[in-house]
Amino acid sequence: MEIRNIAIIAHVDHGKTTLTDSLMRQCGMVEEGVSMDSNDLEKERGITIYAKNTSVVYKGTKINIVDTPGHADFGSEVERVLRAIDSVLLVVDAQEGPMPQTRFVLKKSLELGLVPIVVINKIDKPAANPARVHDEVLELFLELGANDEQVEFKTVYAIGREGIAKRNLSDESKDLFPLLDVVLEEVAVASGKENDPAVAQVFNLAYDNFLGRLAVVRVYGGTIETNKDIIVKHGTESRKARITKMFTFSGINRVEAQSVSSGDIAIIAGISDVYIGETLCLDDSVLALESISIDEPTISLNFLVNDSPFAGREGKFVTGRQIRERLEKELEINVGLRVDFEPERLEGDTGPSYYKVYGRGELHISVLLENMRREGYEIQVSQPQVIIKMENNRKQEPYEELIIDVPTEVSGAVIEKITKRRGLMQNMIEHSGMTRIVFEIPTRGLLGYRSQFVIDTKGEGIMSSRVIGFKEHAGEIKKREVGSMVSMISGMAVTFALGNLQDRGVLYIGHGAQVYEGMVVGNTSKGDEMMVNPIKGKQLTNMRASGTDEAIFLKPPFELSIERGLETMAEDEYLEVTPNSVRLRKKYLTDTDRSKASRKTT
């Protein structure tokens, strides 16, 4: 059976996964309702976090498909997938057009010499403009330095949700088979090199509680078999290993296989220390394949044992050793993550011990924390900080390309806020009451802004970004425009106290919430830190009031999620994450301790 290998790439929410799900259903590989996004977090957030493999059989050809994440924080997943396939389906929204992650994934594809097939999706949207989007995609190809072959890309028009694809907008179609026909016509056959020396490369990792670390590989030549000794190569170094089990893909299911031939994608078990980019072969004379590079992390934060007054109430795993073991397990598969288990402590740093974790962005870190809390871990983390490099004795920091789409009437307020955060406007286009603005901004300037953006645009704005590299340090950025409302006492919050506090800012708690001294219960709109008493009740006397008491109406509290907490927290605060709660607290809980700490730093 012939084999074709493709990946589906796109900006977040442009319809990659929906399109893949429809392809699998129409080819009879899965039942109705089965989706590639099987992870609980993926279902809840509606985004793809982890790259996944599937396959469909069409006209006697096996087509391996890799569904990739669309969010920039998981870009490391996309980079390595592209090395293992022969073409990509570039999915672009027929209304939004190319977005930052579109540029990122397309640039990576073109650099590898791939010839994309462009799928203009969601052509049934009321404001869809496929012709305009096609021109914008062509301009993007030319801007990114595409060669003549790449510029002559094939275009397919689709409605992924309804499972319809067309070669031309005027065509009649009831299924996605026109898209699969284009794949068979344009994508090179991957199989047919069974007589070559056996060689495969690892492009993804997985983990199984029974089988341990798993390697997802593309077989480039020959045949790989189970229970056979193989050689694992990394650059000029090599070591011996043994494959204990292998699986191929049929739909989203793993099918155990005794051998895997050239061109196919497989999962291999038995190599406990295997890593991304390593070459597997049978003959030591075979040269190692070019290694797969992964972009560096951009932010760091500290992971600490939870030592708040409420520590240990909800969590199952609370010790430093348990947190370390969990992070070591995460490193097995999360290649965009880095952990320093013994970070160098600053002079005079007397706080609790910690592990320094490096990630690709706030979403990347928040997904890890969300998974940990669901597994029963208690943990507290420091404010995320961007990674600063020194080159030629000058500070360098990560920058991002930021694209926002906002209603024209609020564009002025957004521009003002981003400019204050050292964002430089690159382009602005108005269309049908919406304005698209392109900025170049330090990653520091974006940290903590997303929640404010939602408020400024009344939830109607769309913001997306991609890391473009390290540039000269932008200097001081004043980001925090609110102060913290800090409890000065422990106990249960009551309506009377909260009613008086809600006019001073935004509350994170409601009536009946348990608080402790040093816990952040809200923020102040004026930007000044304020000590408050959220448990203070109304003073009762034996004097009869001349009138009736006014009813107190509490606004719904601003519910802290992990992402909101990471964005909102100040430098002298920790985010406390437990299975049932997310709280903000001061690093030093009492006012006396905070005063002592401030004197030490000055």
N, C-alpha and C positions, 0 to 999 in steps of 0.2 A: 504494500500500500504506500502510495506517495504521501509525503509529509510536507506541510507548509507551516512556518512559524511566524506568528505576528503578535504585536502588542497593541493594545488600545490606549492611546495617550490623549490627554486633554486637560483643560483647566477644570477646577472643581465645579461640580454641578452642571457640566455640559452634556451629561447623559451617557458616559462610558459604560457604567455598570448596567443601566437599563437596557442599553443596546446589546450587551453581552448576554444578559438574561434572556432577551427575546431570541437571539441567535440559537442559544441552547435549546429553548423550548421548540422552536420551529424545526430543528434538526432531530428532535425526539430524544435529546440527551438528559433532560430533566423534566419533572412534572410541573404543572402550574403552581406558582407561588414560591418556588425555590429560587434563591438569589445568591449571587456571588458574595455579597456582603452578609456573611453569616455571623460575624462577631457582634456581640451585644452593643458595644459602643458604636460600631458602624451603622447598625440599624437605628439607634437612637439619634445619632447626629446626621444621618443621611449622607455620609461621606465614606470614601474608601480610605482606609488607613494602611492596610497591608496589601502588597502585591499578591495576586492569586492566579493560579493556573487552572485552565480548563481545556477541553478539546471538543470539537464537533467533527462528525463525519459527513461530508457532502460530495456527492458524485464520485464515491470510491476514494476520496482523498481525506486523510486525517489533517485537520487544521488545529494546531496548538495555539491557544489564545492566552495571553497574559494581560489581566486587567490591572492597571496601575493606579496609584493614588493621584488625585488631582491637586492636593494642597502642597504648597511649597515646603512646608515643614517636613514632609515625607519624600522630598525630592531624591534622597539617597536610594529609596526603593526603585525609582524610575531609572536612574543612571545605570545600575547594574543589569536591569532587565533588558535594556536596549542592546547590550552586548551579546545577548543570547538569541536574538530573533533576526529575521531577514527583511522585515518591513513593518511599518506601523500604520494603523488607522488613526489619523489625526482628526478627532471629533471637535467641531466648533459649533457653538450655539448660533443659530440663524438670526438671532436678535442682537446678542451681545458682541458677537465677533471675537477676534483674537484677544485674549487677556494675558496677564503676566505669566501664568504657568504655561499657557500655550506657547509663548515665546521660549520659555525655558526648555520644555520637552522637545520642541521642534529644533531648537539650536543643537541640542545633544544628538538628535537623530541625524541631522544634516552633517554634523562633524564626523559621524560614524559611517557616512556614505550611504545611508538608507534613503530609499525613494518612497516617501509617504503616499498613502491614499487618503485624500481629504474627504471627510464625511461631514457635510453641513447638516446638522441635526436640528430638530424642533422647528421644522419649516411650517408647522401649523400654528405657531404663535401669532397672535394678532399683529404684533409689530415686527414680525420676521421680515428680513430683507436679504434673501439668499444671494442675489446678484452683488449687492454691496459687500457682503461678507466674503464672497469669493474674491473680489478685488482686493479687499484688505488682507486676505490670506496670501494672495500672490505678492502683494507689496512686502509682506513679512518675509516670505521666502527670499525675495531679492535683497532685502535689507540684511538678512542673515548670511548672505553670500552663497546661496544655493547654486549648484552647477546646472548646466543646460538640461540634463536628464531629470534632475529633481524639480526644476521649474515646470516641466511638462507633466505635472502630477495629474492623476485621474481624480475626478470629483464625483461623489455620490451624494444624493439628497435623501434625507431620512426623517422618519418620525419614529424614534426608538421605542417610545411608550406604546405605540400601536403596532410595532413590528413591521414597518413599511420602509422600503428603500427604492429609489429610482435613479437611473442613469441621467435622465433629463427631467426637469420639473414638469413637463407636459405629459410624461409617461403615466400609464395606468399601472398600478402595482398593488398587490395584496399581501406581500411578504418581503423578507429580507434577502431573498435569493439573488436579486441583481447585485447586491453588495458582495456576496460570496463568489459570484461569477467573476467579478472584477478582481477579487483576491486570487482566484485560480489563474487568471490571465496575467496578472502583474507580479505576483510574488514567486521568486525562484523556488524550485523544488529543493528541499533540504536533504532528502534521503538520497541513496545511491552511491555512497562511499563506504560500503561495508567491507571492501577489500583493502582499504587504507589501514594504517596502524591505528589501533584503538586510542582515542584521545577524547577527553571531555573536560569541561570547565564549570566550576561552581559559580553561579550567579545569584543565588539566594540561599537563605538558611531557614530552617524550621526546627521545632522541638517537639518531641513526643515523650510522654512520661514513661513509656515502656522501652522505646527504642533509643532514647537520648537525642543527641544532636543529629539533625538530618540535613543533607546537602541537596539542593535543587540544581541539577546540572543540565547542560546542553551537550549532547554527544555529537562531536564534529567529524569523527571518522571511526571505522571499525565497529566492533561490538563489545559492550561492557557486560560482564556476567557476574552473578552472585557467587559467593564462596570461592572467589578467586583473589589471589594476592595482587595488589596494584601498587603503583608508585605515585605518590603525591608530590608535586613539584611546586615550589614557590621561588621564582627567580632562578638562582643557581643552586638553591638548596633542594634536597629531595629526601623523602622518607617512605618507608613501606607501611601499607595498611591492608585491610581486608574488608570487602563488602559483604555484609551479612544479609541484607534484604534490599530489594529494589521495587519501586512502584512506578507505573506510568499513569496517565490521566485518561479517564473516560467520562466526559462531562466534568462534574466537580468531584467525582469519586476517584479514589486511589485504587488501582488494580495491581496486585502483586505480579511481578514479572521475573523470570529467571535470567533474561537477557534483554538488553536494549540496544537497538541498532542505530547507525548513523542518522543524524537528522532529528531524532526524537528528544523529548524533554522528560527527565525522570527524577525521582527522589531516591537518594541513596542513604542507607543506614550502615553504621559500623565504624565510621571515622570520627572519633570523638573530638579531635582537635582541628577538624577541617575549617577553612575560612574562605571568604569571598575572594574570587579571582584565582584560586589555586587550580592547577592542571592535574587531571587524573589520567594515567596512561599505564600500559603494560610493559613498555620497552623504555629503559632508561635513556636510550639515545634520542627519544622524541623530545624536541625542544618545548619548553614551557610556553604556553600562550601568553600574550600580552596581559599584564595585570589590569585589574579593574580599579580605577581610582574613584574615590568617594569624596564629595565636598566636605570641608571641615565644619565642625559645630560653630555656632555664632553666639550662643549665650551660655552662662554658667550659673549655678546656684548650689547652695549647700543643703544636703539632706541630713537631718539630725533626729535623734531619739526624742519623742514627744515627752517633755518634762513639765507640761502645764498642770495646774491643779486638777484637771479632769483626765489626766493621763491614765490609761489602762482600763477605763470604764467600758469601752466599746470594742477595742481591738483584741485580736487573737495573737498577733505577732507584733511585739512592741520593743524588743531588744535591739541593740546595735548589731549583734551577730546575725539576727534574723533579717534585718534590713540589708546587711552586706550580702548575705546569701541570695536574697531576692534580686539585688542589683547584678550580682555575678551571673545569675540565670538569665537576666534581661540582655546582658552583653552577648550571650550565646547567639541571639538572633537579631538584635537591634543594632545594626552596624553604624547607624547615624549617631549612636550614643557613645560617650566616653565617660569613664569614672576614675577619679583619683582617690583611692582608698586611704592614702596617707598624705593629705595635702600639707604643704608647708604653712605653718601657722605664723601669723604676724606677731611681732614683738608686743607684749602686753595683752595679747588675745587670751583672755581667761575664761571664755565661754565654754559650753559643752563641745565635745569632739564631734566631728562631722565628716561626711564624704562629699567631695566636690563632684558634681555631675554636670557634664557638658552636653548640650543638645542643639537642635537645629532651629528651635523657636519655642514660643510659649505653648503652642498647641502640641508640639512633640513631647514636651515635658508633662503637660497636663494629662495627656492620654496615659502616660506611664503611671502618674499618681492616681488616676481614676482606676486603672487596672489593679493597682496595689491595694487601694482602699476596699475594692470589691472582694479582694482575696482575704481581707481581714487584717490589713496592716494599719498601724498607727504611726504617723510620721509628722514632722514639721519641717518646713523649708524656708530658706531665706529669700529675699527679693532677687529676681533674676537680674544678672548683670551681663552686659555685652563683653565679649572677649576682645581685649586690647592687645595689639602686637606692637613691637618696636622694630622699625626698619630704618637704617641709617640714622639712628638716634632720634627718630621722629615717630610719634604715636600713630598707629593705624587702627581703624575700626571698621566693622562691616557696614555696608550701605545696601539699601534696597530700592528697587524700582516700585513705586506705589501708583496704582491706577485706581481712581475712585469714580464712580458714577453716582451723581446726586441730582435731586431736583434743582433747577437753576436758581430758585429763590433762596436756597440755603448755601449755595456754593461760596459766597463771600465769607460766611462764618467758618466754613471748613478750611478755606485757603488761609485765613488768619491763624487758626489753630495750628495747622501744619507748618506754616512759615515760622511760628514761634518755636517749633521743635526742630528747626534747622532744615526744613524741607525746601528744596528748590524746584519751582515749577518748570517743567520741560515743554508741556504742550497743553492746550485746552480747546475742546471742541464742543459746541452746543448743537443739540439735535432733539427736536420734538419735546421741548420743555425739560430735557435732561442735559446735564453737562458732564463730560468726561475730562478729568484733569489728571495729567501724568506728572508725578514728582520723583525726585531723587532725594532720599532722606536717610540719615543714619539709623541703623536698627534701634539705637538708644531712643531716638525720637518717637518710634512706633510703640515701644514698650509702654503699656498702660493707656494707649489712646483708643483702642477699639470700642470700649464701653462708652467713652465720651462721644465717639463718632455716631453711635446708634442714637444717642440722645440728641445730638446736634441736627441729625437728619430725620428725626422722628421715625427711625426704623426703615426709611425708604432708600437709604444709601447702600451701595455695594462697594466694598473695599477689598483689594487683593494686592499682594506684593510678592516679590521674589528677590532673593539675595543676588547682588551683582558683583560682589567682591569687597575687598578691603581697600579703603581710601584714607586720606589724611584725617586725623581726629578733628571733629567739628567744634570742639570747645564745650563750654558749659551749656546744658539744656535744662531749662526750668520746666518740668512737666507737671508736677503735682499742684493742682489748683485748689485742692480740698485738704482739710486737716482731719485728724483722727479724734473721735469722740471715745474717750477711754474711761472705763468703769473704775471708780475709786473704792469699790466695795464688792463683796461676794454675796450672792443670794439669788432670789427669783425676781425677775423684772415684772413690774406692775404697770397697769394701764395709766394710772395717774401720772407717774414719773415720765413714761414714754410720751404721753400727750404733750407735756411741756417741752420735751426734747425734739420732737419731730419738726418743730418750726425752726430749729437751729441747723438742720441739715437732713441727711438721709440715714435712716436707721437700718441696721442689719438684723435686728431681733424683734420679736413680738412679745405680747403678754405671755407670761409663764415661762419664758426662756431662762435657763440657769446661766448666770454670769459669774465671773471671778475677777478679782482685782487685777488690773492690767490688761483685761480683755477689751478689744476694740469693738464697740457696740454700734458704731455708725461713723459718718463723716460730717464735718462742719463745712458749710458752704463758703465761709470766709477764709478758709485755709489755715486757721490757727488751731493748735491742739487744745482740746478742752477736757478737763476732768469732770465726770458726771456721776450722778447717783441714780441708776435706773431702777432701784428697788424701793425708793422713797414713796411711801403711801401718804394719803391725805390725813392731816391732823384732825382727830376727832375731839370734840368738846361736848359738854353737857348742855350747851346753849342751843336753843332751837333757832334754825335759820329762818329769816323772814321770807325767803323764796325757796324754790326748788333748785337742786344742783343741776348744772348743765351737763348733758351727756358728752362723753369724750369719744370722739371717733378717731381711731388709729388708721393711718394709711398702711397698706400692705408693706411689710418690710422688703428691702432690697435683698433678695436671697443670694447669698454668696455661693457661687460655684468655684471650682478650682481655678478655672480660667479667669473669672472675675476677680478672685482673690489675688492671683499673681499680678494682674493689671493694677489693682487698687492699692496694694500694700506699700508702705513706706520702707525706707532703708533700715530703720530701727525696729522693724516688726518681723514676726514669723507668721507663716500660714500653717495653721494646725489642721491636718487632714486625718480623719478617722472614718471608719465604715459608715457612720450615720451622720457625721457633722463636718462642716468646714468653718473654721473660725479664724479670725485675725487676732493677734495678741502682740503686746510689746515684748521685745527681747528681755527687758528687765521689767518685772511686773509692778514693783512699787515705785512710787515717785522718788523716794530716797535713793534707790539703786540706780534709777535713770539719771539723777543728778550726779551721782558719783561717776557713772560711766561717761557722761558728757564732759566732766572735768578732766578725765584721763585722756580723752581724744583731743582736747584743746591744749 
